[in-house]
Amino acid sequence: MAKNRLSKILARAGVASRRKCEDLIFAGRISVNGTIIKEPQFQVDLKKDHVCFDEKHISDFEKKVYYILNKPKGYVCSHDKERHKNLIVDLFPTKERLFTVGRLDKDTTGLLIVTNDGRLSYKVSHPKFEIEKEYLVKTDREITANDLKRIASGMTIEGTFVKPLAVSKVRKGTVKITVKEGKKHEVRLLIAQTGSEVVELTRIRIGNLRLGNQLLGSYKAISLEEIELSISQK
Ligand code: URA
């Protein structure tokens, strides 16, 4: 979700009307990442920023829903319908305030959590929580033992050193990579170092949460407790 004015974010979260939210901001009752913000136009990204009203996270103001989706190819983790034909939220009947927890590339398939709970998004996506994500990768050519070493030794992406926790060959033309950083295109970039290209990329695990035999394009409701349990166990 793109950045938005703080007053708009608060109103959308169901805290109060836009006007009333501006009053709350001026009154110093709203904090962003622990700092009181007094400007309604302050730009906030709910995926990254922790917004509280009187110390209560704003996601507490609406009923929370959680889904695990087996993302199909061709769907984008965005709300920008002008730029993208197929959005992840199009797969859900109530798309209003849903967003994805982290992102998968348009052509990546597999496990994606979809929710309206900004707090969860922060916990699962923020690199500081180091939640493991495991991917199955089909490549256009055979990955050699040397390539595996190269991938495992890591690389710098967006200023962060990404070092996979595990890299292994599953079968001919397919490797499994576990990472915890959550950087954009990280698996594709790790593979690209070897001169190979990704033909298919599927996320099969987040923490201890697995897709199982859920059909591509289908989603199922899951409780917050189940998600929290699976991301808290290493
Ligand atoms: N790494 C990638 O390169 N792409 C994804 O979609 C997810 C992880």
Residues whose N, C-alpha, C, O or C-beta is under 5 A from the ligand:
A	BS01	URA	R103 L104 D105 T108 K183 H185 E186 V187 R188 L189
